[in-house]
Amino acid sequence: MSQAESINPAGYMRDGCGNLIDRKNVRDIDLARNDLVLELATKAEDLHERLAAFKASTLGDIDSFVELSAERYGVKLGGKKGNVTLDSFDGTYRVERQVAEHITFDEGLQAAKALIDECLREWTQGGNANVRTLVDHAFRVDKKGKLNTGAILGLRRLKIEDERWGRAMTAISESIKVMGTCMYVRVYRRDENGRYNLISLDIASL
């Protein structure tokens, strides 16, 4: 019995507005569509739960192994966990634990942008506007209103000898705020050419 059937009176269905509809008044194609969606959604929820359990158990197993390995040297690990790569004995499989930080910026980023704009107004007068295009792209927000963190941090790698630019890069560095971390598990299999190919757990890439 589906969740919908367990909360609705026998012989009735609830529509999108919450109204009870007698199944006799629902078209056959609508009933068939409903049954298909419920079946697929139930399978998806089950798969989601199993993937979540796999991730949790895998991270726990990796933690335990890293601790076991450290004990050989009389070391007790603690604190922040980092990236780990584990290979099978024959090198066929590789398991990686990767830690990604969720980075945002405080109001200092606005000061950095103002300094950069000041530089660009001077540098691009009657000249090449490629640098401005690069910077504008870095500070552009996506459809969800989020900044491109990687592009902004990438500006610090540009070798530009200008005191204002230097202050802008300092402002960017000091405005960085780490809001949390997320752990990823990736499993790879080595092919006949020695390349490690990801065993994808992303349904879109299968």
C-alpha positions in Angstrom: 0.0 0.0 0.0 1.4 3.4 -1.0 1.5 6.4 1.3 -1.3 8.1 -0.7 -3.5 5.0 -0.3 -2.9 4.8 3.5 -4.2 8.4 4.1 -7.1 8.4 1.7 -10.5 6.7 2.2 -10.9 3.5 0.2 -12.0 4.2 -3.4 -10.9 7.8 -3.3 -7.8 9.8 -4.5 -6.6 13.2 -3.4 -5.8 15.8 -6.2 -3.2 18.5 -6.2 -5.5 20.9 -4.2 -6.1 18.3 -1.5 -9.7 17.5 -2.7 -10.9 13.9 -2.4 -11.9 12.5 -5.8 -13.8 9.2 -6.3 -11.6 6.9 -8.4 -14.5 6.2 -10.7 -14.4 9.8 -11.8 -10.7 9.7 -12.6 -9.7 9.0 -16.3 -7.9 5.7 -16.9 -4.8 7.5 -18.3 -4.6 9.6 -15.1 -4.8 6.5 -13.0 -2.1 4.8 -15.1 0.2 7.9 -14.9 -0.4 8.1 -11.1 0.5 4.4 -10.6 3.7 4.8 -12.7 4.9 7.9 -10.9 4.3 6.3 -7.5 6.1 3.2 -8.5 9.1 5.1 -9.8 9.2 7.5 -6.9 9.1 4.6 -4.4 12.1 3.0 -6.2 13.9 6.4 -6.2 13.4 6.9 -2.5 14.6 3.4 -1.7 17.7 4.0 -3.9 18.3 7.4 -2.2 18.2 5.8 1.2 20.6 3.0 0.2 23.1 5.5 -1.3 23.0 7.6 1.8 23.6 4.4 3.9 26.5 3.4 1.5 28.1 6.9 1.9 27.8 6.9 5.7 29.2 3.3 6.1 32.0 4.0 3.6 33.1 7.1 5.3 33.0 5.2 8.6 35.1 2.4 7.2 37.7 4.8 5.8 37.9 6.6 9.1 38.5 3.3 10.9 41.1 2.2 8.4 43.0 5.5 8.6 43.0 5.2 12.4 44.2 1.6 12.2 47.0 2.7 9.9 48.1 5.5 12.2 48.2 3.2 15.2 51.2 1.5 13.6 53.2 4.6 14.5 51.6 5.1 17.9 49.6 8.0 16.6 46.1 8.9 17.7 44.4 10.9 15.0 41.8 13.6 15.8 40.4 16.8 14.6 39.7 17.7 11.0 39.7 14.9 8.5 41.4 15.4 5.2 41.6 13.9 1.7 42.5 10.2 1.5 43.3 7.9 -1.4 43.2 4.1 -1.0 44.3 1.6 -3.7 43.6 -2.1 -3.9 46.8 -4.3 -3.8 46.8 -4.8 -7.6 45.9 -1.2 -8.3 42.6 -2.1 -10.1 40.5 -0.1 -7.7 40.9 3.2 -6.0 38.7 4.8 -3.3 39.0 8.5 -2.6 37.6 10.5 0.3 37.6 14.2 -0.6 36.7 17.1 1.7 35.3 20.2 0.1 34.9 23.5 1.9 31.8 25.7 1.4 33.2 29.1 1.0 31.4 32.5 1.0 32.6 36.1 1.3 31.8 38.9 3.8 31.3 42.6 3.0 35.1 42.9 2.4 34.5 41.5 -1.1 32.7 44.8 -2.0 35.8 46.8 -1.1 37.9 44.4 -3.3 35.5 44.9 -6.2 35.7 48.7 -5.8 39.5 48.7 -5.9 39.5 46.4 -8.9 37.1 48.6 -10.8 39.3 51.6 -10.0 42.2 49.8 -11.6 40.2 48.7 -14.6 38.9 52.2 -15.3 42.5 53.4 -15.7 43.9 50.4 -17.5 41.2 50.0 -20.1 41.0 53.6 -21.3 41.4 53.3 -25.0 42.9 49.9 -24.6 42.3 46.2 -24.3 39.1 45.3 -22.4 40.0 41.6 -21.9 40.9 42.1 -18.2 37.6 43.8 -17.5 35.8 40.9 -19.2 37.7 38.5 -17.0 36.9 40.3 -13.8 33.2 40.9 -14.7 32.9 37.2 -15.3 34.5 36.4 -11.9 32.0 38.6 -10.0 28.9 37.4 -12.0 26.3 35.6 -10.0 24.5 32.5 -11.3 20.8 31.9 -11.6 20.6 31.2 -7.8 22.3 34.5 -7.0 25.6 32.8 -6.0 29.0 34.0 -6.8 31.6 32.0 -8.7 33.9 31.3 -5.8 36.5 29.6 -7.9 36.7 32.5 -10.4 37.0 35.1 -7.7 39.8 33.2 -5.9 41.5 32.6 -9.2 42.0 36.4 -9.6 44.7 36.1 -6.8 46.8 34.1 -9.2 47.1 36.9 -11.7 50.5 38.6 -11.5 49.6 42.3 -11.6 52.0 44.9 -10.2 49.7 47.5 -8.8 49.4 48.6 -5.2 45.6 48.9 -5.5 45.3 45.4 -7.0 47.4 44.1 -4.2 45.1 45.6 -1.6 42.1 44.2 -3.5 43.6 40.7 -3.4 44.2 41.1 0.3 40.6 42.2 0.8 39.4 39.1 -1.1 41.6 36.8 1.1 40.4 38.4 4.3 36.8 38.3 3.3 36.8 34.5 2.9 34.5 32.7 5.3 34.3 28.9 5.5 30.7 28.0 6.3 31.2 24.2 6.5 32.6 21.2 4.7 31.2 18.3 2.7 32.7 14.9 2.3 32.6 13.0 -1.0 33.4 9.4 -1.7 34.6 8.4 -5.2 35.4 4.9 -6.4 37.5 4.3 -9.5 38.4 1.3 -11.7 41.7 1.2 -13.7 41.3 0.3 -17.4 43.7 -1.4 -19.7 45.5 1.9 -20.5 46.2 2.6 -16.8 43.6 5.3 -16.5 41.3 5.4 -13.5 37.7 5.8 -14.5 35.0 6.9 -12.0 32.4 4.4 -11.1 29.6 6.9 -11.3 26.8 6.9 -8.7 25.2 9.8 -10.5 22.1 8.7 -12.3 22.5 11.4 -14.9 25.8 10.1 -16.1 24.9 6.5 -16.4 
